[in-house]
Amino acid sequence: MQARLESGIKAMSPEQFAALGAPEVVYFREMSPAEAFGPDAIPADFVIGSNRKVVVVFGANGERLAIVTDRDAADVAAARNGLFPVVVH
């Protein structure tokens, strides 16, 4: 069974693999607001502490789904939308 599963995964195209688990599986990534929103999306006069981070919720296919203030908010957003967070290293 394990060998069949592994050979099936190896035979998948990158697009098929990216869609695996979509749309229910999500992962979280902590990043700076400039990374999350893009440097041009934040007004120059808007001050954000240099160590401030936000949490971005991504779909299994890498699509950005949400930007929230912290991990707890990401967990709540995922649960309310029937999504299942996974740990990605």
C-alpha positions as CSV (number, residue, x, y, z in Angstrom):
1,M,0.0,0.0,0.0
2,Q,2.8,2.5,1.0
3,A,4.7,1.7,-2.2
4,R,1.6,2.3,-4.4
5,L,1.0,5.6,-2.6
6,E,4.6,6.8,-3.1
7,S,4.6,5.8,-6.8
8,G,1.3,7.6,-7.3
9,I,2.6,10.8,-5.7
10,K,5.8,10.7,-7.8
11,A,3.7,10.3,-10.9
12,M,1.8,13.5,-10.2
13,S,2.4,16.7,-12.1
14,P,3.5,19.8,-10.1
15,E,0.0,21.2,-10.7
16,Q,-1.7,18.0,-9.4
17,F,0.6,18.0,-6.3
18,A,-0.1,21.6,-5.6
19,A,-3.9,20.9,-5.7
20,L,-3.6,18.0,-3.3
21,G,-5.6,18.8,-0.3
22,A,-7.0,22.0,-1.8
23,P,-9.3,23.7,-1.0
24,E,-9.6,22.4,2.6
25,V,-5.9,22.4,3.7
26,V,-4.1,25.6,4.6
27,Y,-0.8,26.6,6.1
28,F,0.3,29.7,8.0
29,R,3.4,31.8,7.6
30,E,4.5,34.7,9.8
31,M,6.0,37.6,7.8
32,S,6.5,41.3,7.9
33,P,3.5,43.5,6.7
34,A,5.6,44.7,3.8
35,E,6.2,41.0,2.7
36,A,2.5,40.2,3.2
37,F,0.9,43.2,1.5
38,G,3.8,44.3,-0.8
39,P,5.9,47.4,-0.2
40,D,3.7,49.6,-2.3
41,A,0.5,48.7,-0.5
42,I,1.5,50.4,2.8
43,P,1.3,54.2,2.8
44,A,4.6,55.9,3.5
45,D,3.2,57.7,6.5
46,F,1.8,54.5,8.1
47,V,4.2,53.5,10.9
48,I,4.7,49.8,11.7
49,G,7.2,48.7,14.3
50,S,10.2,47.1,12.7
51,N,9.6,43.9,14.6
52,R,5.9,43.7,13.9
53,K,4.7,40.5,12.1
54,V,1.4,39.3,10.6
55,V,0.3,35.8,9.8
56,V,-0.6,34.9,6.3
57,V,-3.0,32.0,5.6
58,F,-2.1,30.2,2.4
59,G,-4.1,27.5,0.6
60,A,-2.5,24.2,-0.2
61,N,-1.8,25.5,-3.7
62,G,0.1,28.5,-2.3
63,E,-2.7,31.0,-2.9
64,R,-2.8,33.8,-0.2
65,L,-6.2,33.5,1.4
66,A,-6.0,35.9,4.4
67,I,-3.7,38.1,6.4
68,V,-4.4,38.3,10.2
69,T,-2.7,39.7,13.2
70,D,-1.5,36.5,14.9
71,R,-1.6,32.7,15.0
72,D,-4.7,32.5,17.2
73,A,-6.6,34.6,14.6
74,A,-5.4,32.4,11.8
75,D,-6.6,29.3,13.7
76,V,-10.0,30.9,14.3
77,A,-10.3,32.0,10.6
78,A,-9.4,28.5,9.4
79,A,-11.9,26.8,11.8
80,R,-14.7,29.2,10.9
81,N,-14.2,28.4,7.2
82,G,-14.0,24.7,7.6
83,L,-10.2,24.6,6.7
84,F,-7.6,22.4,8.2
85,P,-4.2,23.9,9.0
86,V,-1.1,21.8,8.6
87,V,2.5,22.3,9.7
88,V,4.9,23.0,6.9
89,H,8.7,23.0,7.5
